[in-house]
Amino acid sequence: MSRFIAPRPLTLQTLKPRNPLVAASRMRQAGRHAGGNTRQQARRELQRAIAETSERSP
């Protein structure tokens, strides 16, 4: 008489863990940064205004 042997659980090994954010990141397009000079211009204008007010004060 043969003994009943329970089937072994089937385990699949994946090669690498899957990241769900990868597909979204691959769809993004890179581009140049437009208008990066505005912050520097605003800083220079602010420095000029501060220098003018400090020259006027006694």
C-alpha positions as CSV (number, residue, x, y, z in Angstrom):
1,M,0.0,0.0,0.0
2,S,1.4,3.4,-1.0
3,R,1.4,6.3,1.4
4,F,-0.3,9.6,0.5
5,I,2.3,12.3,0.0
6,A,1.0,15.9,0.0
7,P,2.1,18.0,-3.1
8,R,4.9,20.4,-2.4
9,P,4.1,24.0,-2.7
10,L,5.3,25.5,-6.0
11,T,7.7,28.4,-5.4
12,L,8.9,30.6,-8.3
13,Q,12.1,32.6,-7.9
14,T,12.2,35.9,-9.7
15,L,15.5,37.1,-10.8
16,K,15.2,40.6,-9.4
17,P,12.6,42.3,-7.2
18,R,10.2,44.4,-9.3
19,N,9.8,48.0,-8.7
20,P,6.4,49.4,-9.8
21,L,7.9,52.9,-10.2
22,V,10.3,51.9,-13.0
23,A,7.7,51.9,-15.8
24,A,6.7,55.4,-14.9
25,S,10.2,56.7,-14.7
26,R,11.1,55.2,-18.1
27,M,8.3,57.1,-19.7
28,R,9.5,60.5,-18.6
29,Q,11.4,62.6,-21.0
30,A,14.4,64.7,-20.1
31,G,14.6,68.3,-21.3
32,R,16.6,71.4,-20.8
33,H,15.8,73.7,-17.9
34,A,14.3,76.9,-19.2
35,G,14.4,80.2,-17.4
36,G,17.1,79.3,-14.9
37,N,18.5,82.9,-15.1
38,T,15.5,84.6,-13.4
39,R,16.5,83.6,-9.9
40,Q,20.0,85.0,-10.4
41,Q,18.6,88.3,-11.8
42,A,16.2,88.7,-8.9
43,R,19.1,88.2,-6.5
44,R,21.3,90.8,-8.2
45,E,18.4,93.3,-8.3
46,L,17.8,92.7,-4.6
47,Q,21.5,93.2,-3.8
48,R,21.6,96.4,-5.8
49,A,18.5,97.7,-3.9
50,I,20.1,96.9,-0.6
51,A,23.3,98.6,-1.6
52,E,21.4,101.7,-2.7
53,T,19.5,102.0,0.6
54,S,22.7,101.5,2.6
55,E,24.5,104.2,0.7
56,R,21.6,106.7,1.3
57,S,21.3,106.1,5.0
58,P,23.7,108.3,7.2
